[in-house]
Every structure is written in structure tokens, then in C-alpha cells.
Amino acid sequence: MFTGIITGVGQIIASQPLGTEPSHGRRLTLQTPAGYLDGVGLGDSIAINGACMTVTTFDVAAGRFTIDVSAESLVRTVGLTTLGRVNLEQALRSHDRLGGHIVTGHVDGVGEVTVFEPVGESWLLRIRAPQTLARFLAYKGSITVNGVSLTVNSVDDAVDGSTQFSINLIPHTIENTALGEIKVGGQVNLEVDLIARYVERMLGAGVSVAR
């Protein structure tokens, strides 16, 4: 479990295939900020651009760790197939503050960046979400973009069933995550609010919600 509050920006420095078949995944080596792996153990979970992954090896002194990414995860996410900077978040501990919102680290879909431009001291980020996620997006609701917990500022539904939503990024977010490097036309990992998913499931099953 995570909160969507990024605890470090790392870098994928190596990517190796785990086999020769298309059904095989890749082993990634990541470089982290100094001291980031203090207290990390083998098998711990770390979210990489919002995707929950398992630490398979780590070197605290070098600040490096590896993860094995399945072919299924590679198909359903973006940003895990090329070298470059990524958002990192270590798993939530029971006594931690829930500074963002409840995040599982399970990517629900991939969105397309349609606008990314400065507005005053902040940045306007606009993303087109697939039709399957449209019903989970709401004004002032929560959304996770590449692992970052953010607030939806507007929602515009299209006739094809897709949705574009906008987010305001403050300078702190740009400076302390890898979101500042995204480009118009690029893709991002999206995870919708967990509570919204449960409510949709309950209503779809005809379960009355207690008031």
C-alpha cells in the first residue's frame, strides 16, 4: 500500500531481458538518491512510476536495487522499458502519515498527455483517460499519475466515452518528482481512487449503500 507521496526520484540505469520469449519480462536496475535504501529489505515493495514492484537484490552502499518486471506489467504500464528518471515510493508503514490518498500500486490504465504548460507559477497538466476509467474520475477527486497523488480540477467527457481531466501542479511537485519531464503526446500511468472502484462495484451489483 502507498500514499502517492513520492519519496525519491531514481533512475533506471539498466534493463535486461529475463528470457528470449515475448512472454518473458525484464530485469531493471535502478539508481536511488543517497541513503534511500536504508532500511529496505529483500522482497520489500517499491512503487516505480506508480507500479508496485518487488526488490529482488539491493546494494545499500551503491544505492542500487533490481526488480523483475513481468511481460504483463510491461504491457499495462509505461515508463518501465526505457532508461531514465522515475518516481519512487517505498511502501506505507502502519505508523506513517497518509499524506496523499490510498494507493495500491496497481496501474489501472495508461493516459495520454494533451496539455502541459506553465500557468502563472504552476503548471497545467491535462490528460486523456481511456473510456474504462472515465467513470472513476470526479471533480476534486483523487488520481495517481506516474505514482503521484494529485487532485482532479476539471473533468470533460467526450462523445467517444473517453475523458480529459486537468490537474494543477505546484512548483514543489515539479521539482521533487519526475513529472516535469513528461511531454505532450506522451503516456502516463494512471491509478484511480480505490474508494471509487469499490463504490462502482457495489452500485453495479445493485447493492444499496447505507446512508
KAKA-V273682 format. One line per field, one symbol per residue. ss: DSSP state (H for helix, E for strand, L for the rest). psi: psi as a letter, one per 20 degrees, with the letter a starting at -180 (. if undefined). Layout:
ss->???
psi->???
This chain:
ss->LELLLLLEEEEEEEEEELLLLLLLLEEEEEELLLLLLLLLLLLLEEEELLEEEEEEEEELLLLEEEEEELHHHHHHLLLLLLLEEEEEEELLLLLLLLLLLLELLLLLEEEEEEEEEEELLEEEEEEEELHHHHLLLLLLLEEEELLEEEELLEEEELLLLLEEEEEEELHHHHHHLLHHHLLLLLEEEEEELHHHHHHHHHHHLLLLLLL
psi->qrijopiqoapoiqopqiaiqhiqbqpqppprqpihjpiqrpiqpppokippqpohqqoggikqrqqppqhghhhjrqjjiqqaqqpqpqqpqhjqqmhdrophjophrprpphpnqpociapppppoqrhhigiipqpjrqqpokipprpphqpoprhjirqpqqqpprhggghjrjhiiqqpirqqppprphhhgggggghhikpppq.
